[in-house]
Each structure stands twice: as C-alpha cells, then as structure tokens.
Amino acid sequence: MELADRAVGFLLSFISLSIFTYYTFWVIILPFVDSDHFIHQYFLPQEYAILIPVFAGVTLLFFLCIFVGMVMFKSNKKKP
C-alpha cells in the first residue's frame, strides 16, 4: 500500500505543479507577449484568470458551509 500512496502523492504533486505553472505563465508572463503570438491560442482569455479561481473559491466555501451545517445538525440530533 505504501507504493500506491507514494504514486498518488507524486501524481497529485505533479498535477498541482502543472496547474500552478500554467496559471502563473497565463497571469504573469502572457500579458507581456504580443497578442498575435501563437502562444495565445493555448490559453483562455484573461477574464477567466479571475473568474475561475473566484468560482472555485465560492464553490469550495459553499460545500464547506454545507458540511459544517450537516455536522451541526447531526450533533444536535444526538443530544437528548
């Protein structure tokens, strides 16, 4: 099982590093590249650089609130 855990950890690290590198290049370096350069075809428009993280954060906060609410509701039921 240890080998499987290491493989999953490596895969998650690789995916996280890839997303971080892509986003950093998209947000920090791409604005300084000419808009007619071929590299722009591999990236979404700049507006999505803000919308995607905001949407992900709101979604995460929503599910966190649902989880906390369910835990509070279940712990309230157990009390006599």
mmCIF file of the N, C-alpha and C atoms, coordinates in Angstrom:
data_MODEL
# 
_entry.id   MODEL 
# 
loop_
_atom_site.group_PDB 
_atom_site.id 
_atom_site.type_symbol 
_atom_site.label_atom_id 
_atom_site.label_alt_id 
_atom_site.label_comp_id 
_atom_site.label_asym_id 
_atom_site.label_entity_id 
_atom_site.label_seq_id 
_atom_site.pdbx_PDB_ins_code 
_atom_site.Cartn_x 
_atom_site.Cartn_y 
_atom_site.Cartn_z 
_atom_site.occupancy 
_atom_site.B_iso_or_equiv 
_atom_site.pdbx_formal_charge 
_atom_site.auth_seq_id 
_atom_site.auth_comp_id 
_atom_site.auth_asym_id 
_atom_site.auth_atom_id 
_atom_site.pdbx_PDB_model_num 
ATOM 1   N N  . MET A 1 1  ? 0.829   -1.205 0.000   1.00 0.00 ? 1  MET A N  1 
ATOM 2   C CA . MET A 1 1  ? 0.000   0.000  0.000   1.00 0.00 ? 1  MET A CA 1 
ATOM 3   C C  . MET A 1 1  ? 0.863   1.255  0.000   1.00 0.00 ? 1  MET A C  1 
ATOM 4   N N  . GLU A 1 2  ? 2.042   1.145  0.556   1.00 0.00 ? 2  GLU A N  1 
ATOM 5   C CA . GLU A 1 2  ? 2.900   2.316  0.630   1.00 0.00 ? 2  GLU A CA 1 
ATOM 6   C C  . GLU A 1 2  ? 3.294   2.817  -0.755  1.00 0.00 ? 2  GLU A C  1 
ATOM 7   N N  . LEU A 1 3  ? 3.524   1.881  -1.671  1.00 0.00 ? 3  LEU A N  1 
ATOM 8   C CA . LEU A 1 3  ? 3.890   2.261  -3.034  1.00 0.00 ? 3  LEU A CA 1 
ATOM 9   C C  . LEU A 1 3  ? 2.730   2.979  -3.726  1.00 0.00 ? 3  LEU A C  1 
ATOM 10  N N  . ALA A 1 4  ? 1.525   2.519  -3.493  1.00 0.00 ? 4  ALA A N  1 
ATOM 11  C CA . ALA A 1 4  ? 0.354   3.164  -4.087  1.00 0.00 ? 4  ALA A CA 1 
ATOM 12  C C  . ALA A 1 4  ? 0.175   4.572  -3.524  1.00 0.00 ? 4  ALA A C  1 
ATOM 13  N N  . ASP A 1 5  ? 0.408   4.728  -2.221  1.00 0.00 ? 5  ASP A N  1 
ATOM 14  C CA . ASP A 1 5  ? 0.300   6.046  -1.600  1.00 0.00 ? 5  ASP A CA 1 
ATOM 15  C C  . ASP A 1 5  ? 1.337   7.008  -2.167  1.00 0.00 ? 5  ASP A C  1 
ATOM 16  N N  . ARG A 1 6  ? 2.529   6.506  -2.386  1.00 0.00 ? 6  ARG A N  1 
ATOM 17  C CA . ARG A 1 6  ? 3.591   7.342  -2.964  1.00 0.00 ? 6  ARG A CA 1 
ATOM 18  C C  . ARG A 1 6  ? 3.247   7.743  -4.394  1.00 0.00 ? 6  ARG A C  1 
ATOM 19  N N  . ALA A 1 7  ? 2.672   6.805  -5.145  1.00 0.00 ? 7  ALA A N  1 
ATOM 20  C CA . ALA A 1 7  ? 2.307   7.092  -6.534  1.00 0.00 ? 7  ALA A CA 1 
ATOM 21  C C  . ALA A 1 7  ? 1.202   8.150  -6.588  1.00 0.00 ? 7  ALA A C  1 
ATOM 22  N N  . VAL A 1 8  ? 0.224   8.020  -5.715  1.00 0.00 ? 8  VAL A N  1 
ATOM 23  C CA . VAL A 1 8  ? -0.857  9.005  -5.664  1.00 0.00 ? 8  VAL A CA 1 
ATOM 24  C C  . VAL A 1 8  ? -0.312  10.357 -5.232  1.00 0.00 ? 8  VAL A C  1 
ATOM 25  N N  . GLY A 1 9  ? 0.556   10.382 -4.252  1.00 0.00 ? 9  GLY A N  1 
ATOM 26  C CA . GLY A 1 9  ? 1.161   11.636 -3.810  1.00 0.00 ? 9  GLY A CA 1 
ATOM 27  C C  . GLY A 1 9  ? 1.975   12.294 -4.910  1.00 0.00 ? 9  GLY A C  1 
ATOM 28  N N  . PHE A 1 10 ? 2.746   11.482 -5.644  1.00 0.00 ? 10 PHE A N  1 
ATOM 29  C CA . PHE A 1 10 ? 3.525   12.014 -6.756  1.00 0.00 ? 10 PHE A CA 1 
ATOM 30  C C  . PHE A 1 10 ? 2.614   12.572 -7.844  1.00 0.00 ? 10 PHE A C  1 
ATOM 31  N N  . LEU A 1 11 ? 1.541   11.841 -8.161  1.00 0.00 ? 11 LEU A N  1 
ATOM 32  C CA . LEU A 1 11 ? 0.602   12.295 -9.186  1.00 0.00 ? 11 LEU A CA 1 
ATOM 33  C C  . LEU A 1 11 ? -0.075  13.608 -8.775  1.00 0.00 ? 11 LEU A C  1 
ATOM 34  N N  . LEU A 1 12 ? -0.503  13.698 -7.525  1.00 0.00 ? 12 LEU A N  1 
ATOM 35  C CA . LEU A 1 12 ? -1.135  14.933 -7.052  1.00 0.00 ? 12 LEU A CA 1 
ATOM 36  C C  . LEU A 1 12 ? -0.144  16.100 -7.046  1.00 0.00 ? 12 LEU A C  1 
ATOM 37  N N  . SER A 1 13 ? 1.091   15.838 -6.673  1.00 0.00 ? 13 SER A N  1 
ATOM 38  C CA . SER A 1 13 ? 2.115   16.890 -6.709  1.00 0.00 ? 13 SER A CA 1 
ATOM 39  C C  . SER A 1 13 ? 2.382   17.349 -8.131  1.00 0.00 ? 13 SER A C  1 
ATOM 40  N N  . PHE A 1 14 ? 2.462   16.410 -9.057  1.00 0.00 ? 14 PHE A N  1 
ATOM 41  C CA . PHE A 1 14 ? 2.691   16.746 -10.456 1.00 0.00 ? 14 PHE A CA 1 
ATOM 42  C C  . PHE A 1 14 ? 1.541   17.565 -11.032 1.00 0.00 ? 14 PHE A C  1 
ATOM 43  N N  . ILE A 1 15 ? 0.312   17.171 -10.736 1.00 0.00 ? 15 ILE A N  1 
ATOM 44  C CA . ILE A 1 15 ? -0.858  17.909 -11.230 1.00 0.00 ? 15 ILE A CA 1 
ATOM 45  C C  . ILE A 1 15 ? -0.886  19.315 -10.630 1.00 0.00 ? 15 ILE A C  1 
ATOM 46  N N  . SER A 1 16 ? -0.622  19.436 -9.336  1.00 0.00 ? 16 SER A N  1 
ATOM 47  C CA . SER A 1 16 ? -0.624  20.746 -8.690  1.00 0.00 ? 16 SER A CA 1 
ATOM 48  C C  . SER A 1 16 ? 0.455   21.657 -9.261  1.00 0.00 ? 16 SER A C  1 
ATOM 49  N N  . LEU A 1 17 ? 1.635   21.112 -9.459  1.00 0.00 ? 17 LEU A N  1 
ATOM 50  C CA . LEU A 1 17 ? 2.730   21.891 -10.031 1.00 0.00 ? 17 LEU A CA 1 
ATOM 51  C C  . LEU A 1 17 ? 2.427   22.313 -11.464 1.00 0.00 ? 17 LEU A C  1 
ATOM 52  N N  . SER A 1 18 ? 1.790   21.433 -12.231 1.00 0.00 ? 18 SER A N  1 
ATOM 53  C CA . SER A 1 18 ? 1.420   21.768 -13.607 1.00 0.00 ? 18 SER A CA 1 
ATOM 54  C C  . SER A 1 18 ? 0.390   22.895 -13.650 1.00 0.00 ? 18 SER A C  1 
ATOM 55  N N  . ILE A 1 19 ? -0.618  22.801 -12.791 1.00 0.00 ? 19 ILE A N  1 
ATOM 56  C CA . ILE A 1 19 ? -1.647  23.852 -12.748 1.00 0.00 ? 19 ILE A CA 1 
ATOM 57  C C  . ILE A 1 19 ? -1.039  25.171 -12.293 1.00 0.00 ? 19 ILE A C  1 
ATOM 58  N N  . PHE A 1 20 ? -0.177  25.134 -11.292 1.00 0.00 ? 20 PHE A N  1 
ATOM 59  C CA . PHE A 1 20 ? 0.474   26.348 -10.804 1.00 0.00 ? 20 PHE A CA 1 
ATOM 60  C C  . PHE A 1 20 ? 1.333   26.985 -11.898 1.00 0.00 ? 20 PHE A C  1 
ATOM 61  N N  . THR A 1 21 ? 2.096   26.172 -12.613 1.00 0.00 ? 21 THR A N  1 
ATOM 62  C CA . THR A 1 21 ? 2.947   26.690 -13.684 1.00 0.00 ? 21 THR A CA 1 
ATOM 63  C C  . THR A 1 21 ? 2.113   27.285 -14.806 1.00 0.00 ? 21 THR A C  1 
ATOM 64  N N  . TYR A 1 22 ? 1.054   26.594 -15.226 1.00 0.00 ? 22 TYR A N  1 
ATOM 65  C CA . TYR A 1 22 ? 0.175   27.084 -16.285 1.00 0.00 ? 22 TYR A CA 1 
ATOM 66  C C  . TYR A 1 22 ? -0.459  28.412 -15.886 1.00 0.00 ? 22 TYR A C  1 
ATOM 67  N N  . TYR A 1 23 ? -1.015  28.470 -14.662 1.00 0.00 ? 23 TYR A N  1 
ATOM 68  C CA . TYR A 1 23 ? -1.693  29.684 -14.205 1.00 0.00 ? 23 TYR A CA 1 
ATOM 69  C C  . TYR A 1 23 ? -0.713  30.843 -14.060 1.00 0.00 ? 23 TYR A C  1 
ATOM 70  N N  . THR A 1 24 ? 0.475   30.570 -13.527 1.00 0.00 ? 24 THR A N  1 
ATOM 71  C CA . THR A 1 24 ? 1.476   31.626 -13.372 1.00 0.00 ? 24 THR A CA 1 
ATOM 72  C C  . THR A 1 24 ? 1.898   32.177 -14.724 1.00 0.00 ? 24 THR A C  1 
ATOM 73  N N  . PHE A 1 25 ? 2.144   31.306 -15.677 1.00 0.00 ? 25 PHE A N  1 
ATOM 74  C CA . PHE A 1 25 ? 2.501   31.758 -17.017 1.00 0.00 ? 25 PHE A CA 1 
ATOM 75  C C  . PHE A 1 25 ? 1.368   32.558 -17.636 1.00 0.00 ? 25 PHE A C  1 
ATOM 76  N N  . TRP A 1 26 ? 0.137   32.093 -17.446 1.00 0.00 ? 26 TRP A N  1 
ATOM 77  C CA . TRP A 1 26 ? -1.045  32.733 -18.014 1.00 0.00 ? 26 TRP A CA 1 
ATOM 78  C C  . TRP A 1 26 ? -1.244  34.137 -17.454 1.00 0.00 ? 26 TRP A C  1 
ATOM 79  N N  . VAL A 1 27 ? -1.067  34.291 -16.142 1.00 0.00 ? 27 VAL A N  1 
ATOM 80  C CA . VAL A 1 27 ? -1.387  35.554 -15.486 1.00 0.00 ? 27 VAL A CA 1 
ATOM 81  C C  . VAL A 1 27 ? -0.213  36.533 -15.487 1.00 0.00 ? 27 VAL A C  1 
ATOM 82  N N  . ILE A 1 28 ? 1.006   36.043 -15.310 1.00 0.00 ? 28 ILE A N  1 
ATOM 83  C CA . ILE A 1 28 ? 2.150   36.940 -15.124 1.00 0.00 ? 28 ILE A CA 1 
ATOM 84  C C  . ILE A 1 28 ? 2.914   37.196 -16.418 1.00 0.00 ? 28 ILE A C  1 
ATOM 85  N N  . ILE A 1 29 ? 3.145   36.173 -17.207 1.00 0.00 ? 29 ILE A N  1 
ATOM 86  C CA . ILE A 1 29 ? 4.001   36.332 -18.384 1.00 0.00 ? 29 ILE A CA 1 
ATOM 87  C C  . ILE A 1 29 ? 3.216   36.665 -19.640 1.00 0.00 ? 29 ILE A C  1 
ATOM 88  N N  . LEU A 1 30 ? 2.061   36.041 -19.838 1.00 0.00 ? 30 LEU A N  1 
ATOM 89  C CA . LEU A 1 30 ? 1.307   36.209 -21.079 1.00 0.00 ? 30 LEU A CA 1 
ATOM 90  C C  . LEU A 1 30 ? 0.892   37.648 -21.395 1.00 0.00 ? 30 LEU A C  1 
ATOM 91  N N  . PRO A 1 31 ? 0.571   38.493 -20.415 1.00 0.00 ? 31 PRO A N  1 
ATOM 92  C CA . PRO A 1 31 ? 0.207   39.874 -20.762 1.00 0.00 ? 31 PRO A CA 1 
ATOM 93  C C  . PRO A 1 31 ? 1.334   40.652 -21.452 1.00 0.00 ? 31 PRO A C  1 
ATOM 94  N N  . PHE A 1 32 ? 2.570   40.222 -21.290 1.00 0.00 ? 32 PHE A N  1 
ATOM 95  C CA . PHE A 1 32 ? 3.690   40.922 -21.913 1.00 0.00 ? 32 PHE A CA 1 
ATOM 96  C C  . PHE A 1 32 ? 4.051   40.372 -23.293 1.00 0.00 ? 32 PHE A C  1 
ATOM 97  N N  . VAL A 1 33 ? 3.337   39.344 -23.733 1.00 0.00 ? 33 VAL A N  1 
ATOM 98  C CA . VAL A 1 33 ? 3.575   38.754 -25.053 1.00 0.00 ? 33 VAL A CA 1 
ATOM 99  C C  . VAL A 1 33 ? 2.591   39.394 -26.033 1.00 0.00 ? 33 VAL A C  1 
ATOM 100 N N  . ASP A 1 34 ? 3.040   39.651 -27.252 1.00 0.00 ? 34 ASP A N  1 
ATOM 101 C CA . ASP A 1 34 ? 2.167   40.250 -28.268 1.00 0.00 ? 34 ASP A CA 1 
ATOM 102 C C  . ASP A 1 34 ? 0.906   39.417 -28.452 1.00 0.00 ? 34 ASP A C  1 
ATOM 103 N N  . SER A 1 35 ? -0.221  40.098 -28.651 1.00 0.00 ? 35 SER A N  1 
ATOM 104 C CA . SER A 1 35 ? -1.500  39.393 -28.739 1.00 0.00 ? 35 SER A CA 1 
ATOM 105 C C  . SER A 1 35 ? -1.633  38.542 -29.997 1.00 0.00 ? 35 SER A C  1 
ATOM 106 N N  . ASP A 1 36 ? -0.830  38.779 -31.013 1.00 0.00 ? 36 ASP A N  1 
ATOM 107 C CA . ASP A 1 36 ? -0.909  37.960 -32.222 1.00 0.00 ? 36 ASP A CA 1 
ATOM 108 C C  . ASP A 1 36 ? 0.085   36.794 -32.212 1.00 0.00 ? 36 ASP A C  1 
ATOM 109 N N  . HIS A 1 37 ? 0.780   36.597 -31.108 1.00 0.00 ? 37 HIS A N  1 
ATOM 110 C CA . HIS A 1 37 ? 1.727   35.490 -30.989 1.00 0.00 ? 37 HIS A CA 1 
ATOM 111 C C  . HIS A 1 37 ? 0.961   34.167 -30.883 1.00 0.00 ? 37 HIS A C  1 
ATOM 112 N N  . PHE A 1 38 ? 1.534   33.089 -31.427 1.00 0.00 ? 38 PHE A N  1 
ATOM 113 C CA . PHE A 1 38 ? 0.835   31.802 -31.469 1.00 0.00 ? 38 PHE A CA 1 
ATOM 114 C C  . PHE A 1 38 ? 0.572   31.209 -30.086 1.00 0.00 ? 38 PHE A C  1 
ATOM 115 N N  . ILE A 1 39 ? 1.319   31.605 -29.079 1.00 0.00 ? 39 ILE A N  1 
ATOM 116 C CA . ILE A 1 39 ? 1.168   31.026 -27.745 1.00 0.00 ? 39 ILE A CA 1 
ATOM 117 C C  . ILE A 1 39 ? -0.197  31.352 -27.123 1.00 0.00 ? 39 ILE A C  1 
ATOM 118 N N  . HIS A 1 40 ? -0.838  32.412 -27.573 1.00 0.00 ? 40 HIS A N  1 
ATOM 119 C CA . HIS A 1 40 ? -2.136  32.818 -27.020 1.00 0.00 ? 40 HIS A CA 1 
ATOM 120 C C  . HIS A 1 40 ? -3.239  31.806 -27.328 1.00 0.00 ? 40 HIS A C  1 
ATOM 121 N N  . GLN A 1 41 ? -3.039  30.976 -28.335 1.00 0.00 ? 41 GLN A N  1 
ATOM 122 C CA . GLN A 1 41 ? -4.085  30.004 -28.670 1.00 0.00 ? 41 GLN A CA 1 
ATOM 123 C C  . GLN A 1 41 ? -4.197  28.889 -27.628 1.00 0.00 ? 41 GLN A C  1 
ATOM 124 N N  . TYR A 1 42 ? -3.209  28.749 -26.755 1.00 0.00 ? 42 TYR A N  1 
ATOM 125 C CA . TYR A 1 42 ? -3.220  27.708 -25.730 1.00 0.00 ? 42 TYR A CA 1 
ATOM 126 C C  . TYR A 1 42 ? -3.819  28.178 -24.408 1.00 0.00 ? 42 TYR A C  1 
ATOM 127 N N  . PHE A 1 43 ? -4.243  29.419 -24.339 1.00 0.00 ? 43 PHE A N  1 
ATOM 128 C CA . PHE A 1 43 ? -4.760  29.966 -23.090 1.00 0.00 ? 43 PHE A CA 1 
ATOM 129 C C  . PHE A 1 43 ? -6.135  30.581 -23.306 1.00 0.00 ? 43 PHE A C  1 
ATOM 130 N N  . LEU A 1 44 ? -6.931  30.558 -22.247 1.00 0.00 ? 44 LEU A N  1 
ATOM 131 C CA . LEU A 1 44 ? -8.233  31.219 -22.269 1.00 0.00 ? 44 LEU A CA 1 
ATOM 132 C C  . LEU A 1 44 ? -8.034  32.729 -22.191 1.00 0.00 ? 44 LEU A C  1 
ATOM 133 N N  . PRO A 1 45 ? -9.087  33.502 -22.489 1.00 0.00 ? 45 PRO A N  1 
ATOM 134 C CA . PRO A 1 45 ? -8.974  34.956 -22.322 1.00 0.00 ? 45 PRO A CA 1 
ATOM 135 C C  . PRO A 1 45 ? -8.654  35.340 -20.881 1.00 0.00 ? 45 PRO A C  1 
ATOM 136 N N  . GLN A 1 46 ? -8.060  36.506 -20.694 1.00 0.00 ? 46 GLN A N  1 
ATOM 137 C CA . GLN A 1 46 ? -7.593  36.964 -19.383 1.00 0.00 ? 46 GLN A CA 1 
ATOM 138 C C  . GLN A 1 46 ? -8.714  37.069 -18.349 1.00 0.00 ? 46 GLN A C  1 
ATOM 139 N N  . GLU A 1 47 ? -9.949  37.315 -18.774 1.00 0.00 ? 47 GLU A N  1 
ATOM 140 C CA . GLU A 1 47 ? -11.052 37.447 -17.821 1.00 0.00 ? 47 GLU A CA 1 
ATOM 141 C C  . GLU A 1 47 ? -11.233 36.175 -16.999 1.00 0.00 ? 47 GLU A C  1 
ATOM 142 N N  . TYR A 1 48 ? -10.970 35.048 -17.616 1.00 0.00 ? 48 TYR A N  1 
ATOM 143 C CA . TYR A 1 48 ? -11.127 33.775 -16.917 1.00 0.00 ? 48 TYR A CA 1 
ATOM 144 C C  . TYR A 1 48 ? -10.057 33.552 -15.855 1.00 0.00 ? 48 TYR A C  1 
ATOM 145 N N  . ALA A 1 49 ? -8.967  34.289 -15.920 1.00 0.00 ? 49 ALA A N  1 
ATOM 146 C CA . ALA A 1 49 ? -7.915  34.161 -14.904 1.00 0.00 ? 49 ALA A CA 1 
ATOM 147 C C  . ALA A 1 49 ? -8.425  34.595 -13.535 1.00 0.00 ? 49 ALA A C  1 
ATOM 148 N N  . ILE A 1 50 ? -9.435  35.445 -13.515 1.00 0.00 ? 50 ILE A N  1 
ATOM 149 C CA . ILE A 1 50 ? -10.048 35.866 -12.255 1.00 0.00 ? 50 ILE A CA 1 
ATOM 150 C C  . ILE A 1 50 ? -11.310 35.059 -11.982 1.00 0.00 ? 50 ILE A C  1 
ATOM 151 N N  . LEU A 1 51 ? -12.111 34.809 -13.010 1.00 0.00 ? 51 LEU A N  1 
ATOM 152 C CA . LEU A 1 51 ? -13.392 34.141 -12.810 1.00 0.00 ? 51 LEU A CA 1 
ATOM 153 C C  . LEU A 1 51 ? -13.255 32.698 -12.334 1.00 0.00 ? 51 LEU A C  1 
ATOM 154 N N  . ILE A 1 52 ? -12.302 31.961 -12.865 1.00 0.00 ? 52 ILE A N  1 
ATOM 155 C CA . ILE A 1 52 ? -12.161 30.551 -12.485 1.00 0.00 ? 52 ILE A CA 1 
ATOM 156 C C  . ILE A 1 52 ? -11.776 30.400 -11.011 1.00 0.00 ? 52 ILE A C  1 
ATOM 157 N N  . PRO A 1 53 ? -10.747 31.102 -10.495 1.00 0.00 ? 53 PRO A N  1 
ATOM 158 C CA . PRO A 1 53 ? -10.450 30.965 -9.059  1.00 0.00 ? 53 PRO A CA 1 
ATOM 159 C C  . PRO A 1 53 ? -11.566 31.477 -8.147  1.00 0.00 ? 53 PRO A C  1 
ATOM 160 N N  . VAL A 1 54 ? -12.262 32.529 -8.558  1.00 0.00 ? 54 VAL A N  1 
ATOM 161 C CA . VAL A 1 54 ? -13.372 33.039 -7.745  1.00 0.00 ? 54 VAL A CA 1 
ATOM 162 C C  . VAL A 1 54 ? -14.491 32.009 -7.693  1.00 0.00 ? 54 VAL A C  1 
ATOM 163 N N  . PHE A 1 55 ? -14.821 31.433 -8.836  1.00 0.00 ? 55 PHE A N  1 
ATOM 164 C CA . PHE A 1 55 ? -15.861 30.400 -8.881  1.00 0.00 ? 55 PHE A CA 1 
ATOM 165 C C  . PHE A 1 55 ? -15.460 29.186 -8.047  1.00 0.00 ? 55 PHE A C  1 
ATOM 166 N N  . ALA A 1 56 ? -14.210 28.774 -8.152  1.00 0.00 ? 56 ALA A N  1 
ATOM 167 C CA . ALA A 1 56 ? -13.726 27.631 -7.368  1.00 0.00 ? 56 ALA A CA 1 
ATOM 168 C C  . ALA A 1 56 ? -13.779 27.941 -5.874  1.00 0.00 ? 56 ALA A C  1 
ATOM 169 N N  . GLY A 1 57 ? -13.405 29.148 -5.487  1.00 0.00 ? 57 GLY A N  1 
ATOM 170 C CA . GLY A 1 57 ? -13.441 29.532 -4.080  1.00 0.00 ? 57 GLY A CA 1 
ATOM 171 C C  . GLY A 1 57 ? -14.855 29.588 -3.531  1.00 0.00 ? 57 GLY A C  1 
ATOM 172 N N  . VAL A 1 58 ? -15.779 30.147 -4.300  1.00 0.00 ? 58 VAL A N  1 
ATOM 173 C CA . VAL A 1 58 ? -17.174 30.224 -3.850  1.00 0.00 ? 58 VAL A CA 1 
ATOM 174 C C  . VAL A 1 58 ? -17.761 28.826 -3.736  1.00 0.00 ? 58 VAL A C  1 
ATOM 175 N N  . THR A 1 59 ? -17.442 27.957 -4.689  1.00 0.00 ? 59 THR A N  1 
ATOM 176 C CA . THR A 1 59 ? -17.933 26.584 -4.649  1.00 0.00 ? 59 THR A CA 1 
ATOM 177 C C  . THR A 1 59 ? -17.375 25.846 -3.437  1.00 0.00 ? 59 THR A C  1 
ATOM 178 N N  . LEU A 1 60 ? -16.082 26.019 -3.179  1.00 0.00 ? 60 LEU A N  1 
ATOM 179 C CA . LEU A 1 60 ? -15.465 25.390 -2.011  1.00 0.00 ? 60 LEU A CA 1 
ATOM 180 C C  . LEU A 1 60 ? -16.099 25.899 -0.718  1.00 0.00 ? 60 LEU A C  1 
ATOM 181 N N  . LEU A 1 61 ? -16.321 27.196 -0.621  1.00 0.00 ? 61 LEU A N  1 
ATOM 182 C CA . LEU A 1 61 ? -16.953 27.777 0.566   1.00 0.00 ? 61 LEU A CA 1 
ATOM 183 C C  . LEU A 1 61 ? -18.381 27.256 0.745   1.00 0.00 ? 61 LEU A C  1 
ATOM 184 N N  . PHE A 1 62 ? -19.103 27.111 -0.367  1.00 0.00 ? 62 PHE A N  1 
ATOM 185 C CA . PHE A 1 62 ? -20.469 26.584 -0.316  1.00 0.00 ? 62 PHE A CA 1 
ATOM 186 C C  . PHE A 1 62 ? -20.480 25.174 0.251   1.00 0.00 ? 62 PHE A C  1 
ATOM 187 N N  . PHE A 1 63 ? -19.630 24.297 -0.278  1.00 0.00 ? 63 PHE A N  1 
ATOM 188 C CA . PHE A 1 63 ? -19.599 22.926 0.203   1.00 0.00 ? 63 PHE A CA 1 
ATOM 189 C C  . PHE A 1 63 ? -19.084 22.833 1.634   1.00 0.00 ? 63 PHE A C  1 
ATOM 190 N N  . LEU A 1 64 ? -18.174 23.712 2.016   1.00 0.00 ? 64 LEU A N  1 
ATOM 191 C CA . LEU A 1 64 ? -17.702 23.744 3.398   1.00 0.00 ? 64 LEU A CA 1 
ATOM 192 C C  . LEU A 1 64 ? -18.831 24.135 4.342   1.00 0.00 ? 64 LEU A C  1 
ATOM 193 N N  . CYS A 1 65 ? -19.624 25.116 3.956   1.00 0.00 ? 65 CYS A N  1 
ATOM 194 C CA . CYS A 1 65 ? -20.767 25.525 4.787   1.00 0.00 ? 65 CYS A CA 1 
ATOM 195 C C  . CYS A 1 65 ? -21.805 24.412 4.885   1.00 0.00 ? 65 CYS A C  1 
ATOM 196 N N  . ILE A 1 66 ? -22.061 23.710 3.782   1.00 0.00 ? 66 ILE A N  1 
ATOM 197 C CA . ILE A 1 66 ? -22.993 22.582 3.799   1.00 0.00 ? 66 ILE A CA 1 
ATOM 198 C C  . ILE A 1 66 ? -22.481 21.494 4.747   1.00 0.00 ? 66 ILE A C  1 
ATOM 199 N N  . PHE A 1 67 ? -21.183 21.195 4.680   1.00 0.00 ? 67 PHE A N  1 
ATOM 200 C CA . PHE A 1 67 ? -20.596 20.167 5.548   1.00 0.00 ? 67 PHE A CA 1 
ATOM 201 C C  . PHE A 1 67 ? -20.711 20.562 7.021   1.00 0.00 ? 67 PHE A C  1 
ATOM 202 N N  . VAL A 1 68 ? -20.362 21.789 7.336   1.00 0.00 ? 68 VAL A N  1 
ATOM 203 C CA . VAL A 1 68 ? -20.443 22.244 8.731   1.00 0.00 ? 68 VAL A CA 1 
ATOM 204 C C  . VAL A 1 68 ? -21.893 22.225 9.203   1.00 0.00 ? 68 VAL A C  1 
ATOM 205 N N  . GLY A 1 69 ? -22.812 22.627 8.348   1.00 0.00 ? 69 GLY A N  1 
ATOM 206 C CA . GLY A 1 69 ? -24.226 22.586 8.708   1.00 0.00 ? 69 GLY A CA 1 
ATOM 207 C C  . GLY A 1 69 ? -24.717 21.178 8.973   1.00 0.00 ? 69 GLY A C  1 
ATOM 208 N N  . MET A 1 70 ? -24.290 20.233 8.150   1.00 0.00 ? 70 MET A N  1 
ATOM 209 C CA . MET A 1 70 ? -24.699 18.837 8.360   1.00 0.00 ? 70 MET A CA 1 
ATOM 210 C C  . MET A 1 70 ? -24.117 18.283 9.660   1.00 0.00 ? 70 MET A C  1 
ATOM 211 N N  . VAL A 1 71 ? -22.863 18.609 9.954   1.00 0.00 ? 71 VAL A N  1 
ATOM 212 C CA . VAL A 1 71 ? -22.249 18.141 11.199  1.00 0.00 ? 71 VAL A CA 1 
ATOM 213 C C  . VAL A 1 71 ? -22.971 18.749 12.401  1.00 0.00 ? 71 VAL A C  1 
ATOM 214 N N  . MET A 1 72 ? -23.297 20.021 12.337  1.00 0.00 ? 72 MET A N  1 
ATOM 215 C CA . MET A 1 72 ? -24.014 20.661 13.443  1.00 0.00 ? 72 MET A CA 1 
ATOM 216 C C  . MET A 1 72 ? -25.400 20.059 13.606  1.00 0.00 ? 72 MET A C  1 
ATOM 217 N N  . PHE A 1 73 ? -26.070 19.776 12.499  1.00 0.00 ? 73 PHE A N  1 
ATOM 218 C CA . PHE A 1 73 ? -27.414 19.202 12.557  1.00 0.00 ? 73 PHE A CA 1 
ATOM 219 C C  . PHE A 1 73 ? -27.371 17.801 13.159  1.00 0.00 ? 73 PHE A C  1 
ATOM 220 N N  . LYS A 1 74 ? -26.401 16.986 12.753  1.00 0.00 ? 74 LYS A N  1 
ATOM 221 C CA . LYS A 1 74 ? -26.293 15.632 13.277  1.00 0.00 ? 74 LYS A CA 1 
ATOM 222 C C  . LYS A 1 74 ? -25.893 15.635 14.748  1.00 0.00 ? 74 LYS A C  1 
ATOM 223 N N  . SER A 1 75 ? -25.015 16.546 15.153  1.00 0.00 ? 75 SER A N  1 
ATOM 224 C CA . SER A 1 75 ? -24.620 16.588 16.566  1.00 0.00 ? 75 SER A CA 1 
ATOM 225 C C  . SER A 1 75 ? -25.761 17.108 17.432  1.00 0.00 ? 75 SER A C  1 
ATOM 226 N N  . ASN A 1 76 ? -26.616 17.925 16.882  1.00 0.00 ? 76 ASN A N  1 
ATOM 227 C CA . ASN A 1 76 ? -27.783 18.416 17.605  1.00 0.00 ? 76 ASN A CA 1 
ATOM 228 C C  . ASN A 1 76 ? -28.799 17.307 17.807  1.00 0.00 ? 76 ASN A C  1 
ATOM 229 N N  . LYS A 1 77 ? -28.913 16.381 16.861  1.00 0.00 ? 77 LYS A N  1 
ATOM 230 C CA . LYS A 1 77 ? -29.852 15.281 16.973  1.00 0.00 ? 77 LYS A CA 1 
ATOM 231 C C  . LYS A 1 77 ? -29.461 14.310 18.074  1.00 0.00 ? 77 LYS A C  1 
ATOM 232 N N  . LYS A 1 78 ? -28.159 14.115 18.306  1.00 0.00 ? 78 LYS A N  1 
ATOM 233 C CA . LYS A 1 78 ? -27.677 13.135 19.273  1.00 0.00 ? 78 LYS A CA 1 
ATOM 234 C C  . LYS A 1 78 ? -27.933 13.558 20.704  1.00 0.00 ? 78 LYS A C  1 
ATOM 235 N N  . LYS A 1 79 ? -28.045 14.855 20.957  1.00 0.00 ? 79 LYS A N  1 
ATOM 236 C CA . LYS A 1 79 ? -28.272 15.333 22.320  1.00 0.00 ? 79 LYS A CA 1 
ATOM 237 C C  . LYS A 1 79 ? -29.712 15.041 22.740  1.00 0.00 ? 79 LYS A C  1 
ATOM 238 N N  . PRO A 1 80 ? -29.914 14.552 23.998  1.00 0.00 ? 80 PRO A N  1 
ATOM 239 C CA . PRO A 1 80 ? -31.288 14.248 24.454  1.00 0.00 ? 80 PRO A CA 1 
ATOM 240 C C  . PRO A 1 80 ? -32.121 15.452 24.768  1.00 0.00 ? 80 PRO A C  1 
# 
